[in-house]
Amino acid sequence: MIQILKVSENISPRLKPYIPIAITLVKQFGSNLEVVIHDLTQPHQSVVAIIGNVTDRELYAPTTNYVLKLLKNPGEESNVYKTTTMDGKELKSSTTIIKDDNNFIVGCFCINFLIEGFSSTIKTLTELFLSPEEKEETTHNYEKFNNTIHDVVNSILEEVIEDRNANFDKISREQKIDIIRELNERGLFLVKGAVEIIAEKFGTSKYTIYNYLDKVKDSKLSNPLIKSR
C-alpha cells in the first residue's frame, strides 16, 4: 500500500507514463523511498507527482536548488548523490532528466531514499569488505526541498551572501552584481518570479536586476534546452 500518492490533474502526457514506474519503486523499497516527478517547463511550480513521502513536499512546490543548477549547466542526464535535508535527514538521491522527441528538457524523475539508520551499518560493511582503492567518495549535495518559490529564492540568496561574508544591509553595487552573477550560474533566474523577489530583497526595482544581469553578460533567462509551454 502506497501511503502517499499525489498526482496533478494537469500532469503533462509526456510525464504521465513515469507514474507506474514510480509506484513500483515505492512498493518495492517501502516507506524509506520517495519519487518526485517535476515538470520543468514551469520550475516555479514543478512538482506534479509525489509517490511516497520523505521530503514533506506538496504538489506544485518549486524545483530544488540542485535541479536548477543542472538546468543551467547541463551535463550528465542522470546523477546520483547524497544529500541532507534542512531538517537533517540523510538521503541517497538521484535525478534523471526527461527530454521530449526534440531533445528539449521537459521534466525530471527524482528518487530520494532515506538512509538514516543504515549509515553506521554501511560504514562498518564498507570498512570490512572494501579495500582503500575500492572505496569511492560519493558526491554530497545540500539539496533544499522547499514548498514555495519564496523559500527557494531566499535560501539560495542567503547562502550566496553568507559565502561572501557580506552584510545584507551594506552590500555595494559591485557586490550585488557579483551576487547576481552567482545566482545566475545556479540557475535561479530560470524560475518565474525570482527577479521580483530578489529586487524586493535588494530594495530596488526588477529593472535594476535585469540591468545587473546584462552586466554579467547573461541576461537570457531561459535555457535553450528547456521546453516552454
C-alpha positions, 0 to 999 in steps of 0.5 A: 500500500502506497501511503502517499500518492499525489498526482496533478490533474494537469500532469503533462502526457509526456510525464504521465507514463513515469507514474507506474514506474514510480509506484513500483519503486515505492512498493518495492523499497517501502516507506524509506523511498520517495519519487518526485516527478517535476515538470520543468517547463514551469520550475516555479511550480514543478512538482506534479507527482509525489509517490511516497513521502520523505521530503514533506513536499506538496504538489506544485512546490518549486524545483530544488536548488540542485535541479536548477543548477543542472538546468543551467549547466547541463551535463550528465542526464542522470546523477546520483548523490547524497544529500541532507535535508534542512531538517537533517535527514540523510538521503541517497538521491538521484535525478534523471532528466526527461527530454521530449522527441526534440531533445528539449528538457521537459521534466525530471524523475527524482528518487530520494531514499532515506538512509538514516539508520543504515549509515553506521551499518554501511560504514562498518560493511564498507570498512570490512569488505572494501579495500582503500582503492575500492572505496569511492567518495560519493558526491554530497549535495545540500539539496533544499526541498522547499514548498514555495518559490519564496523559500527557494529564492531566499535560501539560495540568496542567503547562502550566496551572501553568507559565502561572501561574508557580506552584510545584507544591509551594506552590500555595494553595487559591485557586490550585488552584481557579483551576487547576481552573477552567482545566482545566475550560474545556479540557475535561479533566474530560470524560475518565474518570479525570482527577479521580483523577489530578489529586487524586493530583497535588494530594495530596488526595482526588477529593472535594476536586476535585469540591468545587473544581469546584462552586466554579467553578460547573461541576461537570457533567462531561459535555457535553450534546452528547456521546453516552454509551454 
